[in-house]
Amino acid sequence: MLLIIRLSLLKRLPAFTWSILTLVLFACPAQAQEGGGDEGEITINATPVAKDAIYNANSNINYKIDLKNTFNTRQIGTVGYRVLSLDEKEITQRNQPVTINRKGEKSLTLRIPGQGSGFYKVQFVVNFPEYDDTVRRTFGVDPTKIKSEHQAPADFDDFWNKTLAELEKVTPNFKVTEMPDSAKDNRRVFAIEMQSLGNITVRGWMTLPMTKNKRKRFPVLLGLPGYQVNLKPMFGSDEDLAIVVINVRGQGNSRDRIRTLRDDYIFTGLEDRNRYVMRGAIMDCVRMVDFIFSRDELDHDNIMVSGGSMGGFLSIATAGLDHRIKLCSAQNPILCDVKALPGKVVWPLRDFNRYVRANRGLTMDKLLDNLSYFDTKNFASRVKCPTLVGIGLLDHLAPPDNEYAAFNNLQVDKHMIVFKDLGHEVALFYKNYEGRWMRDTFALF
């Protein structure tokens, strides 16, 4: 992404956001340093030398810097970096002089001293007369060695075993209704309704390829929702795959008894781990696996669970508790290493703090203790199936070191796909990779 900004429109440029795909800076001095004023720009492209901006421990963190001056005059200034921890503590910095000839180009390498295992913010700073700008990026060092400092609660397994037993006592009362008017892409559409934990009604959708083969059994992609996302029937051209999605309690068309404001959902009931909304939401996903096992047209041996953000959290939680899942895909899962989130993220800590202030006797430590029973990293160590994870290094909701704390707890065949220039998202490459991986595993050729 390249932006051209004229000096006549502004005196000082704002900081670029974390999600810009190419590291580009522009310098537009008001006066040429040699002679009369003219218009132009200085562009700077910064590229990490290491693939995905992931470096080895104690090796130099090198970034290649390419500068281009379109002014008719020589430009004299500085280029530098400032390295910080993810909680904004400065670690090291350096500036160096740079001169670019008129209409000229220059390349150089910024060498950042080696760092220990973890992730770091880096600010690339450019200063020229009457202009300065900062672009922010993140790099990692030996992330597979990251380990959380916080253990799972001693009764974590007991808590969830009791929860699963409680769900089992609820009669599901599965109700399936075909929606002929909604069919498209050669797929039939079915509305699903069922009873989950606490006898709460939750709903979802299933689409099946049309076939004359009455004995056909379709492998299943189970899609789980992001935060306050209303999932609708999912279609596609795949002729041998069933797609099932669920709207967990309090979301989409499953808001009969839980109807919170959007910002309130994340902390609903969190003063008591047995009442926390995510306890029920995870059980809603397990109940949907029960639904899949109740259907003769679905292949019970080939189920993949997939979701992003809250859906990524739900994917790992479901796979960790229900070993009927055969593949797990999680993109940018939230609530990873929750006790290490304070100081790194605004959300959901902002809303957690608001909830603590509104509930006398509740403290942040107590809230985080309760949240430990819902920590993605604690579910990860209980997953039994191959797992794919995708993250963005610029993620402001799910920091990369927290993501790796969960990923490193996986004791199964696993693969991480890192997007160095993305935030709380993954690129199309991830979904294409996920599709090929699923088809290969389920022998859908």
Sine and cosine of phi, psi and omega as CSV:
sin_phi,cos_phi,sin_psi,cos_psi,sin_omega,cos_omega
0.00,0.00,0.82,-0.58,-0.05,-1.00
-0.81,-0.58,0.81,-0.58,0.02,-1.00
-0.92,-0.39,0.69,-0.72,0.05,-1.00
-0.96,-0.29,0.86,-0.50,-0.07,-1.00
-0.84,-0.54,0.85,-0.53,-0.05,-1.00
-1.00,0.07,0.61,-0.79,0.01,-1.00
-0.87,0.49,-0.56,0.83,-0.07,-1.00
-0.92,0.39,-0.25,0.97,-0.04,-1.00
-1.00,-0.03,-0.39,0.92,-0.03,-1.00
-0.31,-0.95,0.36,-0.93,0.00,-1.00
-0.99,-0.11,-0.42,0.91,-0.08,-1.00
-0.54,-0.84,0.73,-0.68,-0.03,-1.00
-1.00,0.06,0.56,-0.83,0.08,-1.00
-0.97,0.25,0.28,-0.96,0.06,-1.00
-0.92,0.39,0.63,-0.78,0.07,-1.00
-0.97,0.26,0.45,-0.89,0.03,-1.00
-0.99,0.16,0.24,-0.97,-0.05,-1.00
-0.93,0.37,-0.33,0.94,-0.16,-0.99
-1.00,-0.03,0.05,1.00,0.02,-1.00
-0.92,0.39,0.73,-0.68,-0.17,-0.99
-0.98,0.22,-0.44,0.90,0.01,-1.00
-0.85,-0.53,0.68,-0.73,-0.06,-1.00
-0.98,0.19,0.98,-0.19,-0.10,-0.99
-0.78,-0.63,0.79,-0.61,0.07,-1.00
-0.86,-0.51,0.43,-0.90,0.00,-1.00
-0.73,-0.68,0.75,-0.66,0.06,-1.00
-0.90,-0.44,0.78,-0.63,-0.06,-1.00
-0.73,-0.68,0.98,0.19,-0.01,-1.00
-0.87,0.49,0.59,-0.81,-0.01,-1.00
-0.94,0.35,-0.56,0.83,0.00,-1.00
-0.83,-0.56,0.72,-0.69,0.14,-0.99
-0.88,0.47,0.55,-0.83,-0.05,-1.00
-0.98,0.22,-0.30,0.95,0.02,-1.00
-0.72,-0.69,1.00,-0.04,0.05,-1.00
0.96,-0.29,-0.28,-0.96,-0.08,-1.00
-0.95,0.31,0.26,-0.97,-0.02,-1.00
-0.94,0.34,0.53,-0.85,0.11,-0.99
-0.52,-0.85,0.17,-0.99,-0.01,-1.00
-0.98,-0.21,0.50,-0.87,0.01,-1.00
0.12,-0.99,-0.21,-0.98,0.07,-1.00
-0.44,-0.90,0.33,-0.95,0.14,-0.99
-0.89,-0.46,0.85,-0.53,0.03,-1.00
-0.97,-0.25,0.60,-0.80,0.01,-1.00
-0.74,-0.67,0.85,-0.52,0.11,-0.99
-0.95,-0.31,0.81,-0.58,0.02,-1.00
-0.90,-0.44,0.83,-0.56,-0.08,-1.00
-0.82,-0.57,0.82,-0.58,0.06,-1.00
-0.91,0.41,0.68,-0.73,0.01,-1.00
-0.94,0.34,-0.58,0.82,-0.02,-1.00
-0.99,0.15,0.58,-0.81,0.03,-1.00
-0.87,0.49,0.73,-0.69,0.02,-1.00
0.87,0.49,0.29,0.96,-0.02,-1.00
0.86,0.50,0.55,0.84,0.05,-1.00
-0.92,-0.38,0.87,-0.49,-0.09,-1.00
-0.92,-0.40,0.31,-0.95,0.09,-1.00
-0.99,0.17,0.44,-0.90,-0.02,-1.00
-0.87,0.50,0.67,-0.74,0.10,-0.99
0.90,0.44,0.19,0.98,0.13,-0.99
-0.99,-0.11,0.38,-0.92,0.02,-1.00
-0.87,0.49,0.62,-0.79,0.08,-1.00
-0.99,-0.14,0.99,-0.15,-0.13,-0.99
-0.99,-0.17,0.71,-0.70,0.13,-0.99
-0.83,-0.55,0.76,-0.64,0.05,-1.00
-1.00,0.08,0.80,-0.59,-0.04,-1.00
-0.92,-0.39,0.83,-0.55,0.06,-1.00
-0.90,-0.43,0.84,-0.55,-0.03,-1.00
-0.90,-0.43,0.58,-0.81,0.07,-1.00
-0.67,-0.75,0.78,-0.62,-0.03,-1.00
-0.94,-0.33,0.87,-0.49,0.03,-1.00
-0.98,-0.20,0.04,1.00,0.10,-1.00
-0.94,0.35,0.39,-0.92,0.07,-1.00
-0.99,0.12,0.07,1.00,-0.04,-1.00
-0.79,-0.61,0.40,-0.91,0.07,-1.00
-0.93,0.36,0.63,-0.78,-0.03,-1.00
-0.90,-0.44,0.74,-0.68,-0.02,-1.00
-0.83,-0.55,0.81,-0.59,-0.01,-1.00
-0.26,-0.97,-0.46,-0.89,0.01,-1.00
-0.70,-0.72,0.46,-0.89,0.13,-0.99
-0.78,-0.62,0.67,-0.74,-0.01,-1.00
-0.36,-0.93,-0.08,-1.00,0.02,-1.00
-0.65,-0.76,0.34,-0.94,0.11,-0.99
-0.65,-0.76,0.86,-0.51,-0.05,-1.00
-0.97,-0.24,0.73,-0.68,0.00,-1.00
-0.74,-0.67,0.40,-0.92,0.18,-0.98
-0.95,0.32,0.18,-0.98,-0.02,-1.00
-0.92,0.40,-0.32,0.95,0.08,-1.00
-0.99,-0.16,0.40,0.92,0.22,-0.98
0.97,0.24,0.36,0.93,0.08,-1.00
-1.00,0.00,0.80,-0.60,-0.05,-1.00
-0.93,0.36,0.67,-0.74,-0.02,-1.00
-0.92,-0.38,-0.74,0.68,0.00,-1.00
-0.32,-0.95,0.37,-0.93,0.06,-1.00
-0.44,-0.90,0.31,-0.95,0.03,-1.00
-0.27,-0.96,0.62,-0.78,0.13,-0.99
-0.83,-0.56,0.50,-0.86,0.07,-1.00
-0.63,-0.77,0.54,-0.84,-0.01,-1.00
-0.93,0.36,0.49,-0.87,0.05,-1.00
-0.56,-0.83,0.67,-0.74,0.07,-1.00
-0.82,-0.58,0.75,-0.66,0.00,-1.00
-0.84,-0.54,0.83,-0.56,0.00,-1.00
-0.91,0.41,0.37,-0.93,0.03,-1.00
-0.82,0.57,0.72,-0.70,-0.02,-1.00
0.80,0.61,0.48,0.88,-0.10,-0.99
-0.96,-0.29,0.12,-0.99,0.05,-1.00
-0.75,-0.66,0.45,-0.89,0.03,-1.00
-0.49,-0.87,0.61,-0.79,0.08,-1.00
-0.84,-0.54,0.61,-0.79,0.05,-1.00
-0.46,-0.89,0.18,-0.98,0.02,-1.00
-0.87,-0.50,0.80,-0.60,0.13,-0.99
-1.00,-0.04,0.83,-0.56,-0.05,-1.00
-0.94,-0.33,0.93,-0.37,0.03,-1.00
-1.00,-0.06,0.72,-0.69,-0.01,-1.00
-0.84,0.54,0.50,-0.86,0.00,-1.00
-0.86,0.51,0.54,-0.84,-0.03,-1.00
-0.80,-0.60,0.24,-0.97,0.05,-1.00
-0.98,0.22,0.10,-0.99,-0.03,-1.00
-0.84,0.55,0.74,-0.68,0.01,-1.00
0.54,-0.84,-0.19,-0.98,0.05,-1.00
-0.86,-0.51,0.50,-0.86,-0.11,-0.99
-0.65,-0.76,0.60,-0.80,0.15,-0.99
-1.00,0.09,0.58,-0.82,0.08,-1.00
-0.73,-0.69,0.73,-0.68,0.05,-1.00
-0.94,-0.34,0.87,-0.50,0.09,-1.00
-1.00,-0.06,0.84,-0.55,-0.16,-0.99
-0.89,-0.45,0.75,-0.67,0.05,-1.00
-0.85,-0.53,0.76,-0.65,0.01,-1.00
-0.78,-0.62,0.82,-0.57,0.14,-0.99
-0.71,-0.70,0.27,-0.96,-0.01,-1.00
-0.79,0.61,0.78,-0.63,0.05,-1.00
0.90,0.44,0.32,0.95,-0.01,-1.00
-0.41,-0.91,0.67,-0.74,0.21,-0.98
-0.49,-0.87,0.41,-0.91,-0.01,-1.00
-0.42,-0.91,0.40,-0.92,-0.01,-1.00
-0.71,-0.71,0.73,-0.68,0.09,-1.00
-0.87,-0.49,0.70,-0.71,-0.11,-0.99
-0.95,-0.31,0.66,-0.75,0.01,-1.00
-0.61,-0.79,0.07,-1.00,0.03,-1.00
-0.70,-0.72,0.63,-0.77,0.13,-0.99
-0.75,-0.66,0.35,-0.94,-0.01,-1.00
-0.87,-0.50,0.43,-0.90,0.05,-1.00
-0.75,-0.66,0.87,-0.49,0.03,-1.00
0.64,0.76,0.85,0.53,-0.10,-1.00
-0.92,0.39,-0.34,0.94,0.01,-1.00
-0.94,0.34,-0.13,0.99,0.05,-1.00
-0.99,-0.12,-0.01,1.00,-0.01,-1.00
-0.94,0.35,0.77,-0.64,0.07,-1.00
-0.76,-0.65,0.64,-0.77,0.04,-1.00
-0.94,0.35,0.55,-0.83,0.10,-1.00
-1.00,0.08,-0.04,1.00,-0.13,-0.99
-0.90,-0.44,0.84,-0.55,-0.01,-1.00
-0.99,0.14,0.38,-0.92,0.12,-0.99
-0.93,0.38,0.50,-0.86,0.07,-1.00
-0.82,0.57,0.58,-0.82,-0.05,-1.00
-0.87,0.49,-0.51,0.86,-0.03,-1.00
-0.97,-0.23,0.43,0.90,-0.02,-1.00
-0.83,0.55,-0.79,0.61,-0.02,-1.00
-0.89,0.46,-0.67,0.74,-0.01,-1.00
-0.89,0.45,-0.66,0.75,0.02,-1.00
-0.85,0.53,-0.72,0.69,-0.07,-1.00
-0.98,0.19,-0.51,0.86,0.10,-0.99
-0.89,0.46,-0.65,0.76,0.04,-1.00
-0.92,0.39,-0.60,0.80,0.02,-1.00
-0.91,0.40,-0.69,0.73,0.04,-1.00
-0.89,0.46,-0.63,0.77,0.03,-1.00
-0.90,0.43,-0.58,0.81,0.04,-1.00
-0.92,0.40,-0.65,0.76,0.05,-1.00
-0.89,0.46,-0.66,0.75,-0.06,-1.00
-0.87,0.49,-0.45,0.89,-0.02,-1.00
-0.98,0.21,-0.22,0.98,0.00,-1.00
-1.00,0.05,0.86,-0.52,0.06,-1.00
-0.93,0.37,0.83,-0.56,-0.13,-0.99
-0.94,0.34,-0.51,0.86,0.00,-1.00
0.75,0.66,0.80,0.60,-0.01,-1.00
-0.86,0.51,0.74,-0.68,0.07,-1.00
-0.80,-0.61,0.83,-0.55,-0.05,-1.00
-0.84,-0.54,0.81,-0.59,-0.04,-1.00
-0.80,-0.60,0.87,-0.50,0.04,-1.00
-0.96,0.27,0.61,-0.79,-0.01,-1.00
-0.89,-0.45,0.99,0.16,-0.10,-1.00
-0.85,0.53,-0.58,0.82,-0.04,-1.00
-0.94,0.34,-0.24,0.97,-0.02,-1.00
-0.99,-0.11,-0.08,1.00,-0.04,-1.00
-0.89,0.45,0.64,-0.77,0.13,-0.99
-0.27,-0.96,0.15,-0.99,-0.03,-1.00
0.80,0.61,0.55,0.84,0.00,-1.00
0.87,0.49,0.52,0.85,0.01,-1.00
-0.81,-0.58,0.67,-0.74,0.10,-0.99
-1.00,0.10,0.51,-0.86,-0.06,-1.00
-0.87,-0.50,0.72,-0.70,0.02,-1.00
-0.77,-0.64,0.71,-0.70,0.15,-0.99
-1.00,0.03,0.67,-0.74,-0.04,-1.00
-0.88,-0.47,0.68,-0.73,0.10,-1.00
-0.67,-0.74,0.61,-0.79,-0.06,-1.00
-0.33,-0.94,0.26,-0.97,0.05,-1.00
-0.98,-0.17,0.70,-0.72,-0.03,-1.00
-0.84,-0.54,-0.27,-0.96,-0.06,-1.00
-0.78,0.63,0.72,-0.69,-0.03,-1.00
0.97,0.26,0.27,0.96,-0.04,-1.00
0.84,0.53,0.52,0.86,0.07,-1.00
-1.00,0.05,0.70,-0.71,0.01,-1.00
-0.99,0.15,0.78,-0.63,0.09,-1.00
-0.79,-0.62,0.38,-0.92,-0.12,-0.99
-0.71,-0.71,0.32,-0.95,0.04,-1.00
-0.32,-0.95,-0.25,-0.97,-0.07,-1.00
-0.64,-0.77,0.45,-0.89,0.12,-0.99
-0.69,-0.73,0.72,-0.70,0.15,-0.99
-0.87,-0.49,0.68,-0.73,-0.03,-1.00
-0.80,-0.60,0.67,-0.74,0.12,-0.99
-0.88,0.48,0.63,-0.77,0.06,-1.00
-0.95,0.31,0.72,-0.69,-0.02,-1.00
-0.46,-0.89,0.49,-0.87,0.08,-1.00
-1.00,-0.04,-0.09,1.00,-0.01,-1.00
-0.99,0.14,0.97,-0.23,-0.06,-1.00
-0.93,0.36,-0.29,0.96,-0.02,-1.00
-0.99,-0.15,0.03,1.00,-0.03,-1.00
-0.90,0.44,0.75,-0.66,0.07,-1.00
-0.86,-0.51,0.84,-0.54,-0.15,-0.99
-0.99,-0.11,0.79,-0.62,0.24,-0.97
-0.84,0.55,0.38,-0.93,-0.18,-0.98
-0.84,-0.54,0.75,-0.67,0.25,-0.97
-0.98,-0.19,0.90,-0.43,0.02,-1.00
-0.98,-0.18,0.94,-0.35,-0.03,-1.00
-1.00,-0.09,0.76,-0.65,-0.04,-1.00
-0.93,-0.37,0.54,-0.84,-0.22,-0.97
-1.00,0.10,0.50,-0.86,0.19,-0.98
-0.97,0.24,-0.03,-1.00,-0.09,-1.00
-0.90,0.43,0.88,-0.47,0.02,-1.00
0.82,0.57,0.61,0.79,0.06,-1.00
-0.99,-0.15,0.71,-0.70,0.06,-1.00
-0.99,-0.12,0.98,-0.19,-0.01,-1.00
-0.97,0.25,0.68,-0.74,0.07,-1.00
-0.92,-0.38,0.14,-0.99,0.03,-1.00
-0.82,0.57,0.66,-0.75,0.00,-1.00
-0.96,-0.26,0.69,-0.72,-0.07,-1.00
-0.90,-0.45,-0.19,-0.98,0.00,-1.00
0.45,-0.89,0.13,-0.99,-0.09,-1.00
-1.00,-0.07,0.01,1.00,-0.02,-1.00
-0.93,0.38,0.85,-0.52,-0.10,-0.99
-1.00,-0.02,-0.03,1.00,-0.06,-1.00
-0.70,-0.71,0.52,0.85,-0.02,-1.00
-0.66,-0.75,0.77,-0.64,0.16,-0.99
-1.00,0.04,0.63,-0.78,0.04,-1.00
-0.88,-0.48,0.88,-0.48,0.00,-1.00
-0.89,-0.46,0.72,-0.70,0.06,-1.00
-0.76,-0.65,0.42,-0.91,0.00,-1.00
-0.74,-0.68,0.63,-0.78,0.22,-0.98
-0.98,-0.18,0.96,-0.28,-0.02,-1.00
-0.92,0.40,0.26,-0.97,-0.04,-1.00
-0.77,0.64,0.67,-0.74,0.02,-1.00
0.99,0.14,0.11,0.99,-0.02,-1.00
-0.70,-0.71,0.50,-0.86,0.09,-1.00
0.82,0.57,-0.77,-0.63,-0.02,-1.00
-1.00,-0.03,0.39,0.92,0.05,-1.00
-0.87,-0.49,0.73,0.69,-0.08,-1.00
-0.92,-0.38,0.49,0.87,-0.04,-1.00
-0.88,0.48,-0.76,0.65,-0.11,-0.99
-0.93,-0.36,-0.30,0.95,0.03,-1.00
-0.87,-0.49,0.95,-0.32,-0.07,-1.00
-0.75,-0.66,0.95,0.31,-0.04,-1.00
-1.00,0.03,0.28,-0.96,0.25,-0.97
-0.91,0.40,0.43,-0.90,-0.05,-1.00
-0.80,0.60,-0.74,0.68,-0.07,-1.00
-0.95,0.31,-0.31,0.95,-0.06,-1.00
-1.00,0.03,-0.29,0.96,-0.13,-0.99
-0.87,0.50,-0.66,0.75,-0.13,-0.99
-0.89,0.46,-0.42,0.91,-0.02,-1.00
-0.91,-0.41,0.14,0.99,-0.07,-1.00
-0.86,0.51,0.89,-0.45,0.03,-1.00
0.98,0.20,0.17,0.99,-0.15,-0.99
-0.96,0.29,-0.16,0.99,0.07,-1.00
-0.93,0.37,-0.28,0.96,0.01,-1.00
-0.69,-0.72,0.89,-0.45,-0.09,-1.00
-0.86,0.50,-0.43,0.90,0.02,-1.00
-0.97,0.23,-0.25,0.97,0.00,-1.00
-0.95,-0.32,-0.07,1.00,-0.07,-1.00
-0.89,0.46,0.69,-0.72,-0.08,-1.00
-0.86,0.52,-0.52,0.86,-0.03,-1.00
-0.94,0.33,-0.41,0.91,0.08,-1.00
-0.87,0.49,-0.74,0.67,0.04,-1.00
-0.94,0.35,-0.62,0.79,-0.03,-1.00
-0.88,0.48,-0.66,0.75,0.04,-1.00
-0.90,0.44,-0.67,0.74,0.03,-1.00
-0.91,0.41,-0.51,0.86,0.09,-1.00
-0.87,0.49,-0.63,0.77,0.02,-1.00
-0.92,0.40,-0.67,0.74,0.05,-1.00
-0.89,0.46,-0.65,0.76,0.04,-1.00
-0.88,0.47,-0.58,0.82,0.05,-1.00
-0.92,0.39,-0.53,0.85,0.12,-0.99
-0.91,0.42,-0.62,0.78,0.11,-0.99
-0.84,0.54,-0.67,0.74,0.03,-1.00
-0.87,0.50,-0.73,0.68,0.00,-1.00
-0.84,0.55,-0.67,0.74,0.00,-1.00
-0.95,0.32,-0.25,0.97,0.03,-1.00
-1.00,0.06,-0.13,0.99,-0.12,-0.99
-0.96,-0.27,0.82,-0.57,-0.03,-1.00
-0.93,0.36,-0.46,0.89,-0.05,-1.00
-0.99,0.16,-0.06,1.00,-0.02,-1.00
-0.96,-0.27,0.62,-0.78,-0.01,-1.00
-0.99,0.12,0.96,-0.28,-0.09,-1.00
-0.95,0.31,-0.25,0.97,-0.03,-1.00
-1.00,-0.03,-0.12,0.99,-0.07,-1.00
-0.71,-0.70,1.00,0.09,0.01,-1.00
-0.83,-0.55,0.81,-0.58,0.12,-0.99
-0.92,-0.39,0.70,-0.72,0.07,-1.00
-0.96,-0.29,0.67,-0.74,-0.07,-1.00
-0.53,-0.85,0.60,-0.80,0.07,-1.00
-0.12,-0.99,0.28,-0.96,0.01,-1.00
-0.84,-0.54,0.55,-0.84,0.01,-1.00
0.90,0.44,-0.90,-0.44,0.09,-1.00
-0.89,0.46,-0.54,0.84,0.07,-1.00
-0.91,0.42,-0.54,0.84,0.09,-1.00
-0.92,0.39,-0.67,0.74,0.10,-0.99
-0.86,0.51,-0.74,0.68,-0.01,-1.00
-0.90,0.43,-0.55,0.83,0.01,-1.00
-0.89,0.45,-0.75,0.66,-0.01,-1.00
-0.93,0.36,-0.63,0.78,0.03,-1.00
-0.89,0.45,-0.70,0.72,-0.01,-1.00
-0.91,0.42,-0.71,0.71,0.01,-1.00
-0.91,0.41,-0.52,0.86,0.01,-1.00
-0.95,0.32,-0.50,0.87,-0.05,-1.00
-0.99,-0.16,-0.44,0.90,-0.08,-1.00
-0.84,-0.54,0.97,-0.23,-0.11,-0.99
-0.99,0.11,0.22,0.98,0.19,-0.98
-0.97,0.24,-0.28,0.96,0.07,-1.00
-0.95,0.32,0.74,-0.68,-0.05,-1.00
-0.97,-0.25,-0.36,0.93,0.08,-1.00
-0.61,-0.79,0.58,-0.82,0.01,-1.00
-0.76,-0.65,0.75,-0.66,0.06,-1.00
-0.78,-0.62,0.83,-0.55,-0.05,-1.00
-0.76,-0.65,0.84,-0.54,0.03,-1.00
-0.95,-0.32,0.82,-0.57,0.06,-1.00
0.75,0.66,0.77,0.64,-0.05,-1.00
-0.89,0.45,0.69,-0.72,0.04,-1.00
-1.00,0.05,0.07,-1.00,0.07,-1.00
0.86,0.52,0.62,0.79,0.11,-0.99
-1.00,-0.05,0.77,-0.63,0.02,-1.00
0.76,0.65,0.88,0.47,-0.21,-0.98
-0.87,0.49,-0.55,0.84,-0.02,-1.00
-0.96,0.28,-0.18,0.98,0.06,-1.00
-0.98,-0.18,0.13,0.99,0.02,-1.00
-0.98,0.19,-0.59,0.81,-0.04,-1.00
-0.83,0.56,0.72,-0.69,-0.02,-1.00
1.00,-0.04,-0.22,0.97,-0.04,-1.00
-0.95,-0.30,-0.54,0.84,-0.12,-0.99
-0.78,-0.63,0.45,-0.89,0.12,-0.99
-1.00,0.09,-0.76,0.65,0.04,-1.00
-0.97,-0.25,0.70,-0.72,0.13,0.99
-1.00,-0.06,0.17,0.99,-0.07,-1.00
-0.86,0.50,-0.59,0.81,0.03,-1.00
-0.85,0.53,-0.73,0.68,-0.02,-1.00
-0.96,0.29,-0.55,0.84,0.08,-1.00
-0.89,0.45,-0.69,0.72,0.02,-1.00
-0.88,0.47,-0.64,0.77,0.04,-1.00
-0.89,0.47,-0.64,0.77,0.00,-1.00
-0.93,0.37,-0.64,0.77,0.03,-1.00
-0.88,0.47,-0.69,0.72,-0.01,-1.00
-0.90,0.44,-0.49,0.87,-0.06,-1.00
-1.00,0.05,-0.12,0.99,-0.06,-1.00
-0.84,-0.55,0.97,-0.23,-0.02,-1.00
-0.86,0.51,0.73,-0.68,0.02,-1.00
1.00,-0.02,-0.25,0.97,0.03,-1.00
-1.00,0.02,0.73,-0.69,0.04,-1.00
-0.89,-0.45,0.29,-0.96,0.04,-1.00
-0.90,0.44,-0.60,0.80,0.03,-1.00
-0.88,0.47,-0.68,0.74,0.03,-1.00
-0.90,0.43,-0.68,0.74,0.01,-1.00
-0.88,0.48,-0.71,0.70,-0.01,-1.00
-0.93,0.38,-0.54,0.84,0.09,-1.00
-0.88,0.47,-0.70,0.72,0.04,-1.00
-0.90,0.43,-0.64,0.77,-0.04,-1.00
-0.92,0.38,-0.36,0.93,0.02,-1.00
-0.88,0.48,-0.43,0.90,0.05,-1.00
-0.96,0.28,-0.13,0.99,-0.02,-1.00
-0.83,-0.56,0.34,0.94,-0.03,-1.00
-0.98,0.22,0.80,-0.60,-0.03,-1.00
-0.82,0.57,-0.62,0.79,-0.03,-1.00
-0.90,0.43,-0.50,0.86,-0.01,-1.00
-0.97,0.25,-0.52,0.86,0.14,-0.99
-0.95,0.30,-0.57,0.82,-0.10,-0.99
-0.85,0.53,-0.63,0.78,-0.04,-1.00
-0.93,0.37,-0.17,0.99,-0.03,-1.00
-0.96,-0.29,0.01,1.00,0.04,-1.00
-0.95,0.32,0.66,-0.75,-0.03,-1.00
-0.91,-0.40,-0.05,1.00,-0.07,-1.00
-0.92,-0.40,0.35,-0.94,0.08,-1.00
-0.83,0.56,0.61,-0.79,-0.14,-0.99
-0.70,-0.72,0.68,-0.73,0.06,-1.00
-0.91,-0.42,0.71,-0.70,0.00,-1.00
-0.75,-0.66,0.65,-0.76,0.09,-1.00
-0.80,-0.60,0.68,-0.74,0.00,-1.00
-0.66,-0.75,0.36,-0.93,0.16,-0.99
-0.94,-0.35,0.73,-0.68,-0.04,-1.00
-0.93,0.38,-0.30,0.95,-0.02,-1.00
-0.98,-0.18,0.31,0.95,-0.07,-1.00
-0.92,0.38,0.85,-0.53,-0.02,-1.00
-1.00,-0.05,-0.06,1.00,0.02,-1.00
-0.94,-0.34,-0.51,0.86,-0.02,-1.00
-0.74,-0.67,1.00,0.07,-0.09,-1.00
-0.86,0.52,0.57,-0.82,-0.11,-0.99
-0.88,0.47,-0.54,0.84,0.02,-1.00
-0.94,0.33,-0.55,0.83,0.10,-1.00
-0.91,0.40,-0.64,0.77,0.03,-1.00
-0.88,0.48,-0.68,0.73,-0.01,-1.00
-0.94,0.33,-0.48,0.88,0.08,-1.00
-0.87,0.49,-0.61,0.80,0.07,-1.00
-0.97,0.25,-0.73,0.68,-0.02,-1.00
-0.85,0.53,-0.67,0.74,-0.03,-1.00
-0.94,0.35,-0.28,0.96,0.07,-1.00
-0.99,0.16,-0.25,0.97,0.04,-1.00
-0.92,0.38,0.80,-0.60,0.00,-1.00
-0.94,-0.34,0.66,0.75,-0.07,-1.00
-0.71,-0.70,0.06,-1.00,0.17,-0.98
-0.87,0.50,0.80,-0.60,-0.11,-0.99
-0.53,-0.85,0.37,-0.93,0.00,-1.00
-0.53,-0.85,0.73,-0.68,0.04,-1.00
-0.94,-0.33,0.74,-0.67,0.13,-0.99
-0.92,-0.39,0.87,-0.50,-0.09,-1.00
-0.96,-0.28,0.73,-0.69,0.08,-1.00
-0.91,-0.42,0.98,-0.22,-0.16,-0.99
-0.93,0.38,-0.39,0.92,-0.08,-1.00
-0.94,-0.34,0.20,0.98,-0.04,-1.00
-0.92,-0.40,0.37,-0.93,0.04,-1.00
-0.99,-0.17,-0.86,-0.51,-0.06,-1.00
-1.00,0.07,0.93,0.38,-0.07,-1.00
-0.17,-0.99,0.22,-0.98,0.16,-0.99
-0.79,-0.62,0.32,-0.95,-0.01,-1.00
-1.00,0.06,0.21,-0.98,0.02,-1.00
-0.83,0.55,-0.50,0.87,0.01,-1.00
-0.81,0.59,-0.64,0.77,-0.02,-1.00
-0.88,0.47,-0.75,0.66,-0.05,-1.00
-0.91,0.41,-0.58,0.81,0.06,-1.00
-0.92,0.40,-0.67,0.74,0.04,-1.00
-0.89,0.45,-0.70,0.71,0.01,-1.00
-0.85,0.53,-0.69,0.72,-0.02,-1.00
-0.89,0.45,-0.69,0.72,0.01,-1.00
-0.91,0.41,-0.66,0.75,0.01,-1.00
-0.88,0.48,-0.71,0.70,0.02,-1.00
-0.90,0.45,-0.72,0.70,-0.04,-1.00
-0.90,0.43,-0.65,0.76,0.03,-1.00
-0.90,0.44,-0.70,0.72,-0.03,-1.00
-0.91,0.41,-0.65,0.76,-0.04,-1.00
-1.00,0.00,0.10,0.99,0.04,-1.00
0.84,0.54,0.71,0.71,0.05,-1.00
-0.99,-0.17,1.00,0.05,-0.10,-1.00
-0.97,-0.23,0.00,0.00,0.00,0.00
